[in-house]
């Protein structure tokens, strides 16, 4: 199970690598970073919900 620090580091990596991608040039990093973090927590929440059902 991934921790919150994993998603935090993934968000930092996304902000560092974003300028190298052509699709991210039109998207500001302040908008890209929260999407990465929220999607990460969504995956974490789904896994936790699956374990609760079992």
C-alpha atoms as a printed R data frame, in Angstrom:
   type eleno elety resid chain resno       x      y       z
1  ATOM     1    CA   UNK     A     1   0.000  0.000   0.000
2  ATOM     2    CA   UNK     A     2   1.435  3.350  -1.016
3  ATOM     3    CA   UNK     A     3   1.943  6.093   1.525
4  ATOM     4    CA   UNK     A     4   1.157  9.783   1.229
5  ATOM     5    CA   UNK     A     5   4.869 10.547   0.842
6  ATOM     6    CA   UNK     A     6   4.902  8.409  -2.314
7  ATOM     7    CA   UNK     A     7   2.213 10.579  -3.907
8  ATOM     8    CA   UNK     A     8   3.957 13.729  -2.675
9  ATOM     9    CA   UNK     A     9   7.194 12.652  -4.346
10 ATOM    10    CA   UNK     A    10   5.246 11.679  -7.474
11 ATOM    11    CA   UNK     A    11   3.734 15.165  -7.543
12 ATOM    12    CA   UNK     A    12   7.187 16.736  -7.228
13 ATOM    13    CA   UNK     A    13   8.481 14.542 -10.051
14 ATOM    14    CA   UNK     A    14   5.484 15.522 -12.173
15 ATOM    15    CA   UNK     A    15   6.248 19.206 -11.613
16 ATOM    16    CA   UNK     A    16   9.897 18.636 -12.563
17 ATOM    17    CA   UNK     A    17   9.173 16.555 -15.661
18 ATOM    18    CA   UNK     A    18   6.140 18.574 -16.820
19 ATOM    19    CA   UNK     A    19   8.103 21.165 -18.893
20 ATOM    20    CA   UNK     A    20   9.680 18.361 -20.946
21 ATOM    21    CA   UNK     A    21   6.291 17.089 -22.120
22 ATOM    22    CA   UNK     A    22   4.589 18.931 -24.979
23 ATOM    23    CA   UNK     A    23   1.041 18.409 -23.632
24 ATOM    24    CA   UNK     A    24   1.980 19.973 -20.285
25 ATOM    25    CA   UNK     A    25   3.324 23.179 -21.811
26 ATOM    26    CA   UNK     A    26  -0.199 24.575 -22.054
27 ATOM    27    CA   UNK     A    27  -1.105 23.311 -18.557
28 ATOM    28    CA   UNK     A    28   0.309 25.268 -15.580
29 ATOM    29    CA   UNK     A    29   2.105 23.209 -12.927
30 ATOM    30    CA   UNK     A    30  -0.131 24.589 -10.150
31 ATOM    31    CA   UNK     A    31  -3.019 22.901 -11.971
32 ATOM    32    CA   UNK     A    32  -1.128 19.719 -12.852
33 ATOM    33    CA   UNK     A    33   0.237 18.958  -9.381
34 ATOM    34    CA   UNK     A    34  -3.130 18.838  -7.519
35 ATOM    35    CA   UNK     A    35  -4.531 16.511 -10.201
36 ATOM    36    CA   UNK     A    36  -1.669 14.077  -9.623
37 ATOM    37    CA   UNK     A    37  -2.119 14.208  -5.855
38 ATOM    38    CA   UNK     A    38  -5.924 13.877  -5.965
39 ATOM    39    CA   UNK     A    39  -5.763 10.967  -8.410
40 ATOM    40    CA   UNK     A    40  -3.201  9.299  -6.165
41 ATOM    41    CA   UNK     A    41  -5.443  9.633  -3.120
42 ATOM    42    CA   UNK     A    42  -8.389  8.341  -5.183
43 ATOM    43    CA   UNK     A    43  -6.467  5.147  -5.949
44 ATOM    44    CA   UNK     A    44  -5.528  4.862  -2.278
45 ATOM    45    CA   UNK     A    45  -9.175  5.301  -1.232
46 ATOM    46    CA   UNK     A    46 -10.383  2.649  -3.684
47 ATOM    47    CA   UNK     A    47  -7.843  0.100  -2.450
48 ATOM    48    CA   UNK     A    48  -8.803  0.827   1.151
49 ATOM    49    CA   UNK     A    49 -12.491  0.395   0.281
50 ATOM    50    CA   UNK     A    50 -11.786 -2.960  -1.386
51 ATOM    51    CA   UNK     A    51  -9.937 -4.219   1.684
52 ATOM    52    CA   UNK     A    52 -12.806 -3.071   3.902
53 ATOM    53    CA   UNK     A    53 -15.287 -5.068   1.828
54 ATOM    54    CA   UNK     A    54 -13.214 -8.223   2.234
